[in-house]
């Protein structure tokens, strides 16, 4: 699958910004009080934006579901290498991102519904 298969315009714009390392476009898609959770743990969205954009990206998107609010794919990080990950978006009524959950799609020792995308 490609980014073109993402039907939700906010999610598509977020993934485009991530892929292109565009911090300004990425940040503009989030509510001011948006939350980020990484493997279930709260994380600073500002720190993620600064550290990840330009250094992390999807290599492939293997599954798009829940009206394009949930993505699973192979991910590349300059720091951590390649792994399967999920991004799960929650949008506000205005269509901006109010919460983003990210994490390993195949966590060791844990069987999740995200881990079954092949």
N, CA and C of each residue as an Amber inpcrd file, in Angstrom:
protein
   354
   0.8350000  -1.1810000   0.0000000   0.0000000   0.0000000   0.0000000
   0.8790000   1.2440000   0.0000000   0.2660000   2.3210000  -0.4040000
   0.9840000   3.5910000  -0.4210000   0.2000000   4.6240000   0.3780000
   0.7990000   5.7800000   0.5500000   0.1310000   6.8710000   1.2520000
  -1.1610000   7.2550000   0.5340000  -1.1990000   7.0590000  -0.7640000
  -2.3940000   7.4040000  -1.5340000  -3.6260000   6.6340000  -1.0750000
  -3.4530000   5.4930000  -0.3990000  -4.5960000   4.7080000   0.0720000
  -5.2120000   5.2880000   1.3430000  -4.5780000   6.2830000   1.9390000
  -5.1060000   6.9070000   3.1570000  -6.1990000   7.8860000   2.7550000
  -7.4300000   7.5940000   3.1630000  -8.5730000   8.4000000   2.7360000
  -8.7920000   9.6470000   3.5940000  -8.4120000   9.5980000   4.8580000
  -8.6430000  10.7480000   5.7310000  -7.6390000  11.8480000   5.4070000
  -8.1010000  13.0490000   5.0540000  -7.1760000  14.1030000   4.6320000
  -6.2080000  14.5660000   5.7230000  -6.6410000  14.5780000   6.9760000
  -5.7470000  14.9910000   8.0630000  -4.6450000  13.9570000   8.2690000
  -5.0100000  12.6930000   8.2920000  -4.0250000  11.6220000   8.4680000
  -3.0740000  11.5870000   7.2760000  -3.6050000  11.7300000   6.0820000
  -2.7550000  11.7400000   4.8910000  -1.7580000  12.8910000   4.9520000
  -2.2230000  14.0730000   5.3400000  -1.3370000  15.2360000   5.4540000
  -0.2720000  15.0070000   6.5310000  -0.6570000  14.3610000   7.6420000
   0.3050000  14.0770000   8.7070000   1.3810000  13.1070000   8.2260000
   0.9830000  12.0630000   7.5240000   1.9530000  11.0870000   7.0320000
   2.8270000  11.7170000   5.9430000   2.2390000  12.5340000   5.0860000
   3.0470000  13.2600000   4.0940000   4.1000000  14.1280000   4.7830000
   3.6930000  14.8540000   5.8270000   4.6280000  15.7150000   6.5600000
   5.7200000  14.8860000   7.2320000   5.3350000  13.7540000   7.8340000
   6.3160000  12.8550000   8.4520000   7.3090000  12.3610000   7.4150000
   6.7860000  11.8720000   6.3060000   7.6470000  11.3090000   5.2570000
   8.6270000  12.3500000   4.7110000   8.1890000  13.6020000   4.6330000
   9.0120000  14.6740000   4.0870000   9.8060000  15.4260000   5.1450000
   9.6330000  15.0520000   6.4120000  10.3560000  15.7170000   7.4900000
   9.9430000  17.1670000   7.6790000   8.6900000  17.4850000   7.3570000
   8.2160000  18.8630000   7.4290000   7.5810000  19.1270000   8.7950000
   8.3580000  19.6590000   9.7100000   7.8950000  19.8890000  11.0780000
   6.7510000  20.8980000  11.1500000   6.8100000  21.9440000  10.3380000
   5.7640000  22.9720000  10.3870000   4.4190000  22.4240000   9.9340000
   4.4080000  21.6980000   8.8220000   3.1470000  21.1090000   8.3470000
   2.6120000  20.0940000   9.3510000   3.5030000  19.2790000   9.9020000
   3.1240000  18.2760000  10.9020000   2.4800000  18.9550000  12.1140000
   3.1560000  19.9290000  12.7000000   2.6770000  20.5810000  13.9170000
   1.3420000  21.2920000  13.7000000   1.1290000  21.8400000  12.5120000
  -0.1060000  22.5690000  12.2230000  -1.3400000  21.6660000  12.2210000
  -1.1530000  20.3710000  12.1410000  -2.2720000  19.4220000  12.0890000
  -2.7860000  19.0170000  13.4670000  -2.0860000  19.4180000  14.5150000
  -2.4200000  19.0130000  15.8790000  -3.1210000  20.1260000  16.6480000
  -4.0530000  19.7240000  17.5110000  -4.6600000  20.6580000  18.4550000
  -3.5660000  21.1530000  19.4120000  -3.7020000  22.3570000  19.9580000
  -2.6720000  22.8760000  20.8790000  -2.4260000  21.9720000  22.0970000
  -3.4650000  21.2660000  22.5520000  -3.3260000  20.3990000  23.7240000
  -3.2710000  18.9160000  23.3520000  -2.8730000  18.6320000  22.1200000
  -2.8280000  17.2410000  21.6450000  -1.8990000  16.3950000  22.5040000
  -2.2440000  15.1140000  22.5820000  -1.4630000  14.1650000  23.3630000
  -0.8130000  13.1360000  22.4470000   0.3780000  12.6900000  22.8460000
   1.0970000  11.6280000  22.1510000   1.3980000  10.5310000  23.1570000
   1.1260000   9.2860000  22.7560000   1.4590000   8.1330000  23.5810000
   2.3200000   7.1950000  22.7480000   3.4270000   6.7730000  23.3030000
   4.3820000   5.8800000  22.6490000   4.3900000   4.5670000  23.4140000
   3.8960000   3.5030000  22.7840000   3.7250000   2.2040000  23.4510000
   2.9560000   2.3560000  24.7620000   1.9340000   3.2200000  24.7440000
   1.0630000   3.4050000  25.9020000   1.5470000   4.3970000  26.9320000
   2.7300000   4.9570000  26.7430000   3.3030000   5.8990000  27.7110000
   3.2460000   7.3240000  27.1650000   2.8320000   8.3000000  27.9810000
   2.8040000   9.6830000  27.5200000   4.1900000  10.1270000  27.0510000
   4.2050000  10.9040000  25.9800000   5.4650000  11.4130000  25.4250000
   5.2260000  12.8460000  24.9380000   6.2310000  13.6470000  25.0040000
   6.1200000  15.0240000  24.5440000   5.9800000  15.0560000  23.0190000
   4.8970000  15.6480000  22.5450000   4.6960000  15.7940000  21.1090000
   5.7560000  16.7210000  20.5150000   6.1070000  17.7710000  21.2440000
   7.1510000  18.6910000  20.7650000   8.4890000  17.9770000  20.5940000
   8.8550000  17.1500000  21.5670000  10.1200000  16.4050000  21.4690000
  10.0840000  15.4150000  20.3130000   8.9510000  14.7150000  20.1550000
   8.8230000  13.7720000  19.0450000   8.9560000  14.5070000  17.7130000
   8.2780000  15.6290000  17.5910000   8.3410000  16.4120000  16.3520000
   9.7720000  16.8180000  16.0440000  10.4660000  17.3050000  17.0370000
  11.8550000  17.7440000  16.8640000  12.7860000  16.5730000  16.5410000
  12.6290000  15.4650000  17.2520000  13.5650000  14.3510000  17.1290000
  13.2630000  13.4110000  15.9610000  11.9890000  13.2200000  15.6450000
  11.6150000  12.2050000  14.6590000  11.5180000  12.7460000  13.2350000
  10.9250000  13.9110000  13.0630000  10.7130000  14.3950000  11.6970000
  12.0500000  14.7240000  11.0460000  12.2440000  14.1300000   9.8920000
  13.5110000  14.2380000   9.1840000  14.4390000  13.0640000   9.4570000
  14.0610000  12.2240000  10.4590000  14.8880000  11.0820000  10.8430000
  14.1130000   9.7720000  10.9100000  12.7930000   9.8560000  10.8250000
  11.9540000   8.6670000  10.9060000  10.8750000   8.7530000   9.8370000
  10.4930000   7.5600000   9.3010000   9.4930000   7.5380000   8.2310000
   9.0080000   6.1030000   8.0070000   7.8560000   6.0010000   7.3920000
   7.3600000   4.6980000   6.9730000   8.1160000   4.2520000   5.7240000
   8.5710000   3.0010000   5.7250000   9.1540000   2.3740000   4.5370000
   8.0200000   1.8080000   3.6900000   7.0250000   1.2540000   4.3670000
   5.8180000   0.7760000   3.6930000   4.6610000   0.8870000   4.6680000
   3.4780000   1.0140000   4.1080000   2.2540000   0.9940000   4.9070000
   1.5200000  -0.2800000   4.5100000   1.3560000  -1.1730000   5.4860000
   0.8130000  -2.4960000   5.2160000  -0.6800000  -2.6070000   5.4650000
  -1.1980000  -1.7660000   6.3500000  -2.6250000  -1.8310000   6.6610000
  -3.1210000  -0.4240000   6.9930000  -4.2710000  -0.1050000   6.4310000
  -4.9840000   1.1360000   6.7340000  -6.3860000   0.7120000   7.1240000
  -6.8360000   1.1260000   8.3120000  -8.1620000   0.7030000   8.7550000
  -8.8260000   1.7810000   9.6060000 -10.0550000   1.4960000  10.0010000
 -10.8400000   2.4090000  10.8330000 -10.9220000   3.8000000  10.1990000
 -11.3900000   3.8450000   8.9690000 -11.5550000   5.1030000   8.2370000
 -10.2300000   5.8510000   8.0990000  -9.1570000   5.1090000   7.9350000
  -7.7890000   5.6400000   7.7550000  -7.2210000   6.3020000   9.0100000
  -7.7920000   5.9880000  10.1730000  -7.2610000   6.5380000  11.4240000
  -6.2080000   5.6360000  12.0470000  -6.0740000   4.4110000  11.5560000
  -5.0940000   3.4600000  12.0880000  -4.2430000   2.9250000  10.9470000
  -2.9390000   3.0350000  11.1200000  -1.9830000   2.5770000  10.1130000
  -1.0010000   1.6130000  10.7570000  -0.5940000   0.6270000  10.0100000
   0.4690000  -0.2880000  10.4250000   1.4260000  -0.4130000   9.2550000
   2.7140000  -0.3740000   9.5500000   3.6750000  -0.5280000   8.4780000
   5.0850000  -0.7030000   8.9820000   5.9630000  -0.8960000   8.0230000
   7.3880000  -0.9760000   8.3310000   7.9120000   0.4460000   8.4250000
   8.6970000   0.6890000   9.4420000   9.1260000   2.0350000   9.8040000
  10.6370000   2.0750000   9.8950000  11.2310000   3.1840000   9.4910000
  12.6740000   3.3740000   9.5940000  12.9700000   4.5340000  10.5270000
  13.8910000   4.3040000  11.4380000  14.4080000   5.3360000  12.3290000
  15.9190000   5.3620000  12.1710000  16.4760000   6.5380000  11.9410000
  17.9280000   6.6430000  11.8430000  18.6010000   6.1450000  13.1220000
  17.9190000   6.3050000  14.2530000  18.4930000   5.9160000  15.5480000
  18.2360000   4.4430000  15.8930000  17.0230000   3.9430000  15.6170000
  16.6130000   2.6180000  16.0900000  16.5510000   1.5550000  15.0090000
  16.7430000   1.9100000  13.7460000  16.6940000   0.9140000  12.6690000
  15.2980000   0.7620000  12.1070000  14.9810000  -0.4560000  11.6200000
  13.6760000  -0.7050000  11.0100000  12.8620000  -1.6730000  11.8630000
  11.5670000  -1.4130000  11.9210000  10.6500000  -2.2160000  12.7230000
   9.2320000  -1.9360000  12.2520000   8.3000000  -2.8150000  12.6510000
   6.8870000  -2.5950000  12.3350000   6.2740000  -1.7340000  13.4220000
   5.4820000  -0.7680000  13.0050000   4.8870000   0.1500000  13.9630000
   3.4350000   0.4440000  13.6050000   2.7140000   0.9740000  14.5800000
   1.3560000   1.4460000  14.3270000   1.2660000   2.9260000  14.6850000
   0.4330000   3.6280000  13.9700000   0.0280000   4.9970000  14.2860000
  -1.4920000   4.9600000  14.3700000  -2.0450000   5.4410000  15.4720000
  -3.4870000   5.4760000  15.6660000  -3.8750000   6.9190000  16.0060000
  -4.6400000   7.5250000  15.1300000  -5.0130000   8.9290000  15.2600000
  -6.4110000   9.0750000  15.8390000  -6.5910000  10.0730000  16.7080000
  -7.9150000  10.4970000  17.1460000  -8.0340000  11.9690000  16.7680000
  -9.1330000  12.3130000  16.1270000  -9.3230000  13.6750000  15.6480000
 -10.3500000  14.4150000  16.4970000 -10.1880000  15.7130000  16.5710000
 -11.1540000  16.5710000  17.2510000 -12.3130000  16.8600000  16.2920000
 -13.3970000  17.4400000  16.7930000 -14.5000000  17.7990000  15.8960000
 -14.0720000  18.7390000  14.7570000 -13.0200000  19.5130000  14.9740000
 -12.5410000  20.4250000  13.9260000 -11.6840000  19.7080000  12.8780000
 -11.3880000  18.4230000  13.1100000 -10.5980000  17.6520000  12.1560000
  -9.1060000  17.6690000  12.4130000  -8.6870000  18.3220000  13.4880000
  -7.2640000  18.3130000  13.8420000  -6.9830000  17.1170000  14.7600000
  -5.7170000  16.7490000  14.8580000  -5.3230000  15.5900000  15.6630000
  -5.3290000  15.9830000  17.1320000  -6.0840000  15.2310000  17.9450000
  -6.1120000  15.5030000  19.3810000  -5.3150000  14.4640000  20.1720000
  -5.1080000  13.2930000  19.5490000  -4.3040000  12.2600000  20.2000000
  -3.6910000  11.3800000  19.1180000  -2.4280000  11.0180000  19.3460000
  -1.7360000  10.0870000  18.4660000  -1.0830000   9.0270000  19.3320000
  -1.4340000   7.7760000  19.0560000  -0.7980000   6.6310000  19.7080000
   0.1220000   5.9870000  18.6920000   1.3710000   5.7810000  19.0840000
   2.3460000   5.1020000  18.2310000   2.9850000   3.9790000  19.0310000
   3.5480000   2.9980000  18.3410000   4.2320000   1.9360000  19.0640000
   4.5930000   0.7850000  18.1540000   5.2570000  -0.1770000  18.7540000
   5.6580000  -1.3690000  18.0210000   4.4340000  -2.2040000  17.6820000
   4.3240000  -2.5920000  16.4360000   3.2070000  -3.4370000  16.0150000
   3.4360000  -4.8850000  16.4240000   4.6660000  -5.2700000  16.6270000
   5.0180000  -6.6310000  17.0190000   5.8430000  -6.6050000  18.2980000
   5.2680000  -6.1250000  19.4050000   6.0590000  -6.0500000  20.6290000
   6.4230000  -7.4340000  21.1490000   7.6400000  -7.6170000  21.6020000
   8.0560000  -8.9200000  22.1320000   7.1750000  -9.3380000  23.3110000
   6.6810000 -10.5590000  23.2720000   5.9230000 -11.1010000  24.3880000
   4.5140000 -10.5680000  24.5210000   4.0520000  -9.7980000  23.5300000
   2.7120000  -9.2510000  23.6310000   1.9710000  -9.5020000  22.3270000
   0.7690000 -10.0150000  22.4170000  -0.0380000 -10.3030000  21.2350000
  -1.1270000  -9.2430000  21.1410000  -1.0180000  -8.3110000  20.1830000
  -2.0150000  -7.2690000  20.0230000  -2.6730000  -7.3900000  18.6690000
  -3.8050000  -6.7550000  18.5260000  -4.4800000  -6.7670000  17.2250000
  -3.6530000  -6.0440000  16.1840000  -2.7940000  -5.1080000  16.6050000
  -1.9430000  -4.3980000  15.6670000  -0.8730000  -5.3150000  15.0870000
  -0.5280000  -6.3530000  15.8000000   0.5670000  -7.2290000  15.3820000
   0.1640000  -8.1910000  14.2750000  -1.1020000  -8.2200000  13.9200000
  -1.5610000  -9.2050000  12.9460000  -1.6930000  -8.6680000  11.5280000
  -1.0280000  -7.6110000  11.1940000  -1.1610000  -7.0270000   9.8340000
  -0.1010000  -7.5950000   8.9310000  -0.4830000  -8.4700000   8.0460000
   0.4540000  -8.9940000   7.0370000  -0.2620000  -9.1960000   5.7510000
